[in-house]
């Protein structure tokens, strides 16, 4: 085989290797981009879920607080009634 043929074959092999490397590099970039997008979506979903949970907790605590307040007021009124204490001024 002549030196020219060997150089040609070496050039072909190098071009094929560069092509494969380019494809592999693009595949890695695509995978990283997809992973980044999935992570961002998961983070947004978690944030939305946390916000919804916070709103539900706030509503529940507010409702419970109102119920406790009403029960306490009823207890005070009951004690006043039992003792005959009135709020006349």
Buried (B, 14 or more C-beta within 10 A) or exposed (E): EEEEEEEEEEEEEEEEEEEEEEEEEEEEEEEEEEEEEEEEEEEEEEEEEEEEEEEEEEEEEEEEEEEEEEEEEEEEEEEEEEEEEEEEE
